[in-house]
Amino acid sequence: MANYSNNQNLNFHVDGKSLVVTLILGVCLILGLMIGIPYYKVWQQEMDGKAEFSKAEQNRRIRVEEAKANLEAEKLNAQAEIERAKGAAAAIKIENGSLTENYIRYLWVRQQKDLNDKTVIYVPTEAGMPIMESTRLKK
């Protein structure tokens, strides 16, 4: 406990005027908060709504741009396929306008470069029956 001597007087003097001013300011602060907080909440919700709308608009623009890019890619793929068909038609024309067995065999061999090591191709024998690899998977 604190030991106070007689020389120390702890007098808190509050005059009536400052008390009234303090009470009025406190009441004004409470009333201001009671009025201001609902307006702030409405403003905050409005800002949240604008942010959500802006985000949705941006996402829509992104989807539109992606769709445009996909359309452009499909157009380019179609053009590439047309050019490939023109090349094949020119090659057939060079072969006297018909698909010969040698040309078909050439196309088949050229296609094989895209296959991986795990691909198995069965070639028919003279009798039209495929050669079975019954021991291929045994190790």
Number of C-alpha atoms within 10 A of each C-alpha: 3 4 5 9 7 6 6 7 8 7 6 6 6 8 8 9 9 10 11 11 11 12 12 12 12 12 12 12 12 12 11 11 13 11 11 11 11 11 12 12 11 11 12 12 12 12 12 12 12 12 12 12 12 12 12 12 12 12 12 12 12 12 12 12 12 12 12 12 12 12 12 12 12 12 12 12 12 12 12 12 12 12 12 12 12 12 12 12 14 12 15 15 12 10 13 9 11 12 12 12 9 10 14 11 11 11 11 11 10 10 10 11 8 7 9 8 6 6 8 9 9 11 11 11 9 7 6 8 10 12 11 10 10 7 7 7 6 6 4
